[in-house]
Amino acid sequence: MKQAAWRKPTDVKLTFGKNVDFVQSDRGSRLAVFNIHGNHYRLIAAIHYLEEHPVKGRVYVLSILSHEEYDENRWKREL
């Protein structure tokens, strides 16, 4: 991610393919959900894109959950 210069979610999808999905929390936040460790865990992040300066964009890790915790959907209300 350090070397990434993403301008939009499709750029992230090109980098991570099926290992990333984009979801909306109950509070309206658009979040990236990464499958990690062989799909056993989920890393939920907020990605702040900077169209004019993509290398200065930021990725904020909000939560790391087991697959089971993720499926409970509590995180959707919390984030």
ChimeraX attribute file (.defattr): number of C-alpha atoms within 10 A of each C-alpha:
attribute: neighborCount
match mode: 1-to-1
recipient: residues
	/A:1	10
	/A:2	9
	/A:3	7
	/A:4	14
	/A:5	18
	/A:6	24
	/A:7	17
	/A:8	14
	/A:9	16
	/A:10	12
	/A:11	13
	/A:12	19
	/A:13	16
	/A:14	11
	/A:15	14
	/A:16	13
	/A:17	12
	/A:18	10
	/A:19	14
	/A:20	20
	/A:21	16
	/A:22	17
	/A:23	14
	/A:24	12
	/A:25	16
	/A:26	14
	/A:27	10
	/A:28	11
	/A:29	12
	/A:30	15
	/A:31	22
	/A:32	24
	/A:33	21
	/A:34	20
	/A:35	20
	/A:36	16
	/A:37	9
	/A:38	8
	/A:39	11
	/A:40	11
	/A:41	18
	/A:42	24
	/A:43	18
	/A:44	24
	/A:45	20
	/A:46	18
	/A:47	18
	/A:48	16
	/A:49	18
	/A:50	15
	/A:51	13
	/A:52	9
	/A:53	11
	/A:54	15
	/A:55	16
	/A:56	16
	/A:57	17
	/A:58	18
	/A:59	14
	/A:60	12
	/A:61	14
	/A:62	13
	/A:63	14
	/A:64	17
	/A:65	15
	/A:66	15
	/A:67	15
	/A:68	11
	/A:69	13
	/A:70	18
	/A:71	11
	/A:72	9
	/A:73	12
	/A:74	12
	/A:75	16
	/A:76	16
	/A:77	10
	/A:78	9
	/A:79	18
